[in-house]
Amino acid sequence: MTGAITNIINSTFSPVALNVELKLMDGSITFGSNATAGKPVIFPIIPAGGVRTITSEATAINQNLINGGVFKIATLEADGESKGLEVKGLSFKLGVRYNLILTLKTCTKNVSDLKGLNWYYPEVIKNGQKGVMFDGSFKKNGTVISFDYIEAGADYGFVYDITHLDNALNLSVNGQPILGTDVTLTEIQFQTNAALTSQNIEFADGSQYEGTNVEGGKIRAIYSMEGTSSRPLLRIGISRYGEILIYGSKKR
């Protein structure tokens, strides 16, 4: 997902009175009948390509009620999908200014019961060689280890969270590696002094694992860091269009 909002059609607040009467002698307020279509909410013109955030013009609402207001968008277009949106239970009080902030999030299904990419294999030494125990067998350093699994299709792609990582990875999606042409020959390397490949990934701001953090200080080696399910070490996002984004933690 790009998170781009490309169109907003027919957005309103309701119920909104067509007119309001104020009696000066006692200050009482009488609301007239409600507008059938509600009060339109005006958004700015959305440029080609869409926007990730958008703010409407201020909307004056003639109404006084608790938990009875509704904000409705007949059609909201985002990431190629068109859906209606309705927010109920709003309160309107005369003379009070409100900010209604809505955040759109993709519905997700947890597949953490799979082994996935949450791999943790402590280093061991066997017959003088360093490596790891994988599925009951010793794998010396430099050996490719992998899992194959199938997940059900999803409209908005997948998100893989990694809580532990030795030093490198690659991922093939529908037969296409996210780096190179063969997952057994190429890898995304986070370590600076790995035996077989050089470090080939860094943060968008130029910071590197085992190197300088542009925001200040140093970043530890990725294999000495640990994430959690709520705050993963790495997150790999695969959009519905096959776009890949990798997010990494600098502190653990």
C-alpha positions in Angstrom: 0.0 0.0 0.0 1.1 3.6 -0.7 -1.5 5.1 1.6 -2.6 7.5 -1.2 -6.0 9.1 -0.9 -7.2 9.9 -4.5 -10.8 11.0 -4.1 -13.4 12.0 -1.6 -17.0 12.2 -2.8 -20.0 13.7 -0.9 -18.8 14.1 2.7 -21.3 15.4 5.3 -22.1 16.0 9.0 -25.6 15.2 10.2 -28.1 15.9 11.7 -27.7 19.7 11.1 -30.6 22.2 11.6 -31.6 24.4 8.7 -32.0 27.3 11.0 -31.6 28.3 14.6 -33.7 30.9 16.6 -32.3 32.7 19.6 -34.6 34.5 22.0 -32.8 37.5 23.4 -35.1 37.9 26.4 -34.2 34.6 27.9 -31.3 33.2 25.8 -33.2 30.1 24.8 -32.3 28.4 21.5 -34.7 26.7 19.2 -33.5 24.4 16.4 -35.5 24.2 13.1 -35.9 21.1 11.0 -32.8 19.1 9.9 -31.3 19.4 6.5 -32.1 16.2 4.6 -28.7 15.9 3.1 -26.7 17.1 6.2 -24.0 19.8 6.1 -21.4 19.3 3.3 -17.8 19.1 4.3 -15.4 20.7 1.8 -12.1 19.1 1.1 -9.4 20.7 -1.2 -8.8 19.4 -4.7 -6.6 16.3 -4.5 -3.6 16.4 -6.9 -2.8 13.6 -9.3 -1.1 10.7 -7.5 -3.1 11.3 -4.4 -2.1 12.5 -0.9 -1.4 10.7 2.4 -3.0 13.3 4.6 -5.8 15.8 3.8 -7.6 18.4 5.9 -11.1 19.8 5.2 -12.3 23.4 5.5 -13.9 24.3 8.9 -17.6 23.3 8.9 -20.2 25.2 11.0 -22.8 22.9 12.4 -26.2 24.1 13.7 -26.9 21.5 16.3 -26.6 20.7 20.0 -26.6 17.0 20.9 -24.6 14.3 22.7 -23.4 11.2 20.9 -25.9 11.5 18.1 -23.8 13.1 15.3 -22.6 11.3 12.2 -19.8 12.1 9.8 -20.2 10.3 6.5 -18.2 10.0 3.3 -20.2 8.4 0.4 -17.1 7.3 -1.4 -13.5 7.4 -0.3 -10.9 6.2 -2.8 -7.6 5.0 -1.4 -5.0 2.7 -2.9 -7.3 1.8 -5.8 -10.2 0.8 -3.5 -13.5 2.7 -3.2 -15.5 2.4 0.0 -18.0 4.4 2.0 -17.1 5.6 5.5 -19.4 6.5 8.4 -18.4 7.7 11.9 -21.2 7.7 14.5 -21.6 8.8 18.1 -20.3 12.4 17.6 -21.3 15.2 19.9 -22.1 18.8 18.7 -22.2 21.7 21.1 -22.8 25.3 20.0 -19.7 27.5 20.3 -17.3 24.6 20.6 -14.6 23.8 18.0 -13.8 20.2 17.4 -11.1 18.4 15.4 -12.1 15.0 14.0 -9.0 13.1 13.0 -9.4 9.8 11.1 -6.6 7.3 10.4 -7.0 4.7 7.8 -5.4 1.3 8.5 -5.3 -1.9 6.5 -7.1 -4.9 8.1 -4.6 -7.6 8.8 -4.6 -11.3 9.7 -2.0 -12.6 12.1 0.0 -15.5 10.7 2.6 -15.6 13.5 1.9 -19.3 14.1 4.2 -19.9 11.1 7.9 -20.0 11.7 8.2 -17.2 9.2 11.2 -15.1 9.5 11.5 -15.0 13.3 14.7 -17.1 13.4 17.0 -17.5 16.4 19.9 -19.8 16.1 22.7 -19.4 18.6 26.2 -20.0 17.2 27.8 -23.4 18.0 31.1 -24.9 17.3 31.3 -28.5 15.9 34.5 -30.2 14.8 36.3 -26.8 15.0 33.8 -25.1 12.7 31.4 -22.4 13.6 27.7 -22.6 12.6 24.2 -23.3 13.9 21.9 -26.2 14.5 19.1 -26.2 12.0 16.3 -28.8 12.0 18.6 -31.1 13.9 21.6 -30.8 11.6 24.8 -28.7 11.9 25.1 -25.9 9.3 28.4 -24.2 9.1 28.7 -20.4 8.7 28.0 -19.5 5.1 25.4 -22.2 4.5 22.0 -21.1 3.2 19.1 -22.1 5.4 15.6 -21.6 4.3 11.9 -22.1 5.0 9.2 -22.7 2.4 5.6 -21.9 3.3 2.4 -20.9 1.5 0.1 -18.2 2.8 -3.4 -17.4 1.5 -3.7 -14.5 -0.9 -4.4 -11.1 0.5 -5.7 -7.9 -1.2 -3.1 -5.7 0.4 0.1 -7.8 0.5 2.0 -9.1 3.5 4.0 -7.8 6.4 6.8 -10.0 7.9 8.2 -9.1 11.3 11.6 -10.4 12.3 12.5 -10.4 16.0 16.0 -12.1 15.7 18.5 -12.3 12.8 22.0 -13.5 12.5 23.4 -11.2 9.9 21.8 -11.6 6.5 18.6 -12.7 4.7 16.8 -12.9 1.4 13.2 -13.5 0.6 11.6 -14.9 -2.5 8.0 -13.9 -3.2 6.2 -15.9 -5.8 9.5 -17.1 -7.1 11.0 -13.6 -7.3 13.8 -12.7 -4.8 13.6 -9.2 -3.3 17.4 -8.9 -4.1 19.2 -10.5 -7.0 18.0 -13.4 -9.1 18.7 -16.4 -6.8 18.2 -16.5 -3.0 21.0 -19.0 -2.7 23.5 -16.7 -4.3 22.6 -13.2 -3.1 21.6 -11.9 0.3 20.8 -8.7 2.1 23.8 -8.3 4.3 23.6 -6.3 7.6 27.1 -7.2 8.9 30.2 -5.1 8.1 32.7 -7.9 8.1 30.8 -11.0 7.0 32.9 -13.8 5.4 31.1 -14.2 2.1 29.3 -10.9 1.3 29.8 -7.2 2.1 27.2 -5.0 3.9 24.8 -3.8 1.2 22.0 -2.2 3.2 21.6 1.0 5.3 18.9 3.2 6.7 17.4 5.8 4.5 19.2 8.5 6.5 22.6 6.9 5.8 22.9 5.2 9.2 24.3 1.6 9.3 24.4 -1.3 11.6 27.8 -1.6 13.3 28.3 2.0 12.3 27.3 5.6 13.0 23.8 6.6 13.8 23.1 9.9 12.0 20.8 10.8 14.9 23.7 10.4 17.3 25.8 7.6 18.7 26.4 4.1 17.2 24.2 1.2 16.1 25.0 -2.2 17.4 25.5 -5.3 15.2 22.1 -6.7 14.2 22.9 -10.2 15.6 23.4 -8.7 19.1 20.0 -7.0 19.0 16.5 -8.4 19.8 13.0 -7.3 18.9 9.6 -8.2 20.2 6.3 -9.0 18.5 5.1 -5.5 19.2 8.4 -3.8 18.3 10.2 -6.1 15.8 13.8 -5.9 14.9 13.0 -5.7 11.2 9.8 -5.4 9.3 9.4 -6.3 5.6 6.4 -4.9 3.9 5.2 -6.3 0.5 2.5 -4.2 -1.1 -0.3 -5.4 -3.2 1.8 -4.3 -6.2 4.9 -6.2 -5.2 6.7 -3.1 -3.8 9.2 -4.0 -1.0 9.9 -1.8 2.0 12.3 -2.8 4.8 12.2 -1.1 8.2 14.8 -1.6 10.8 15.2 -0.8 14.5 18.3 1.2 15.6 18.0 0.5 19.3 17.3 -2.7 21.2 
